[in-house]
Amino acid sequence: MDKDFIAAIGLLAGACTTLSFLPQAIKTFKMKETRDISLSMYIILAAGILLWIIYGILIHDLPVILANSISFAFASLIIILKVKHG
């Protein structure tokens, strides 16, 4: 299979999963309301995403690194807002 096609699939998949954080991050930032968000779930998720970034670096896979770096930023923002606004 063509490597460019495979990379495009990876980038598209990464875009979908990364963008899934955006509505929660925007809502949390605007509303300053985090009561219904599980801090432990987001901490575990952020740890897993960080491991995906490390994995992507080790295998030199740009779609994995890029998508997970952005996801990690969104998850971290939600964690920070959860801690700040509890």
C-alpha positions as CSV (number, residue, x, y, z in Angstrom):
1,M,0.0,0.0,0.0
2,D,1.2,3.6,-0.8
3,K,3.0,5.2,2.2
4,D,1.4,8.6,1.5
5,F,-2.0,7.0,1.6
6,I,-1.2,5.3,4.9
7,A,0.1,8.6,6.4
8,A,-3.0,10.4,5.2
9,I,-5.2,7.8,7.0
10,G,-3.1,8.3,10.1
11,L,-3.4,12.1,10.0
12,L,-7.1,11.9,9.4
13,A,-7.6,9.5,12.3
14,G,-5.4,11.7,14.5
15,A,-7.4,14.8,13.5
16,C,-10.7,13.1,14.4
17,T,-9.6,11.9,17.8
18,T,-7.8,15.2,18.6
19,L,-10.7,17.4,17.5
20,S,-13.0,15.3,19.8
21,F,-11.4,17.2,22.7
22,L,-12.2,20.6,21.4
23,P,-15.9,20.8,22.4
24,Q,-15.1,19.9,26.0
25,A,-12.1,22.2,26.2
26,I,-14.1,25.1,24.8
27,K,-17.1,24.5,27.0
28,T,-14.9,24.1,30.1
29,F,-12.9,27.2,29.3
30,K,-16.1,29.3,28.7
31,M,-18.2,28.0,31.5
32,K,-15.5,27.6,34.1
33,E,-17.6,24.6,35.2
34,T,-15.8,21.3,35.8
35,R,-18.0,19.6,38.4
36,D,-19.0,16.8,36.0
37,I,-15.5,16.1,34.7
38,S,-13.5,13.2,36.2
39,L,-10.0,14.4,37.2
40,S,-8.7,10.9,37.5
41,M,-10.0,9.9,34.1
42,Y,-8.3,12.9,32.5
43,I,-5.0,12.3,34.4
44,I,-5.0,8.6,33.2
45,L,-5.9,9.7,29.7
46,A,-3.1,12.4,29.6
47,A,-0.6,9.8,30.8
48,G,-1.7,7.4,28.0
49,I,-1.5,10.2,25.4
50,L,2.0,11.1,26.7
51,L,3.0,7.4,26.2
52,W,1.6,7.6,22.6
53,I,3.8,10.6,22.0
54,I,6.9,8.8,23.3
55,Y,5.9,5.8,21.1
56,G,5.5,8.0,18.1
57,I,9.0,9.5,18.7
58,L,10.5,6.1,19.0
59,I,9.1,4.8,15.8
60,H,9.4,8.2,14.0
61,D,5.7,8.4,13.1
62,L,4.7,12.0,12.5
63,P,0.9,11.4,12.6
64,V,1.1,9.7,16.0
65,I,3.4,12.4,17.4
66,L,1.4,15.3,16.0
67,A,-2.1,14.1,16.9
68,N,-1.2,13.1,20.4
69,S,0.8,16.2,21.1
70,I,-2.3,18.3,20.3
71,S,-4.5,15.9,22.3
72,F,-2.1,16.1,25.2
73,A,-2.4,19.9,25.2
74,F,-6.2,19.8,25.2
75,A,-6.3,17.1,27.9
76,S,-3.8,19.2,30.0
77,L,-5.9,22.3,29.6
78,I,-9.0,20.4,30.9
79,I,-6.9,19.1,33.8
80,I,-5.7,22.6,34.7
81,L,-9.2,24.0,34.5
82,K,-10.5,21.1,36.6
83,V,-7.9,21.8,39.3
84,K,-8.5,25.6,39.1
85,H,-12.3,25.5,39.1
86,G,-12.8,22.1,40.8
